[in-house]
């Protein structure tokens, strides 16, 4: 009995230490701290054996230890925030896959895997919510309510599983973003980041500029506005500067490790080295970014260089 009491007290003390160390995300943002988010999920899992055409969500079920290991690698590289492997885990996105009908299960499981990787470390788990994969009417087949409900279902599962914040990311359509925010806020009060992908250089696929994003989204119940994925590092830096001029919200910034290239064997790679990417971090911070990390092509080695340069600035 004494032994079990000691073990219980030890666990309670560990929880207290974690709570004391891990200040709330928004408090740290309000205090103008610089935080490090993680790197790419998809490109790193492909490098670790994920077959082409399969999504990270399939490995949440089939190879959970590989998901956990990637999270741990980013944590060891200096990440303060890791994103769950749920980018494509909305019911709409999964409807044409072998995972149809498993959205809630996958989202909950992905948060559990992230929590296992974090353990008692003061690391935030961010629920990733990517685009639903189809356009809303009149440009596509989806009704607004379908999209609202899909984001609400995903956000509810992630929130209940114990995430610290939510990230609506790689967005390109204002109508979908508004539906996503509405769906999320129906079920969750977690801190919320909205991040757009300017994959046409200075605009998104639907023609949205950083200034238009700010104009349309600043009044919504979101806590950070940002940029991820997108085009070249040069274009993304200019987009970050434009966004800083247009909004008063704190900024989230996770660009690609350069542009994708194809080698002689037909394999896709990103040509920016960890050293080159890390050297750009001071310019990101000067442009106003408070959370920095990387998207496609950003390995744990890239993230370690980003973290070193962010902490040295």
MOMOLIN-V493430 format. One line per field, one symbol per residue. phi: phi as a letter, one per 30 degrees, with the letter a starting at -180 (. if undefined). burial: I if it has 24 or more other ideal C-beta (glycine too) atoms within 12 Angstrom, else O. A space follows every 50 residues. Layout:
phi: ???
burial: ???
//
This chain:
phi: .ddddddddddddddddddddcddeddddddidcccddcdcedddddcjd dejccedddeddbedddeddeddddddjdcbbcddbeccddddddcbdce icededddddddddddddicddcdccddbdedjbdddcdbdddedddedd dddddddddddjdcabbdbhdbbeddddddddddddbbcdebccbcccdc jcbdecidceddededcedddbcbbabbiicddddddddddddedcbcdd ccbbdddicdbbddciddbcccdeddddddeedddddjdccbabceidde dddddddeddddd
burial: OOOOOOOOOOOOOOOOOOOOOIOOIIOIIOOOOIIIIIIIIIIIIIIOOI OOOOIIIIIIIOOIOIIIIIIIIIIOIIIIIIIIIIIIIIIIIIOOOOIO OIIIIIIIIIIIIIIIIIOOIIIIIIIIIIIIIOIIOOOOOIOIOIIIII IIIIIIIIIOIIIIIIIIIIIIIIIIIIIIIIIIIOIIOIIIIIIIIIIO OIIIOIOIIIIIIIOIIIOIIIIIIIIIIIIIIOIIIIIIIIIIOIIOII IIIIIIIIIIOOOOOOOOOIOIOIOOIIOIIOIIIOIIIIIIIIIIIIII IIIIIIIOIIOOO
//
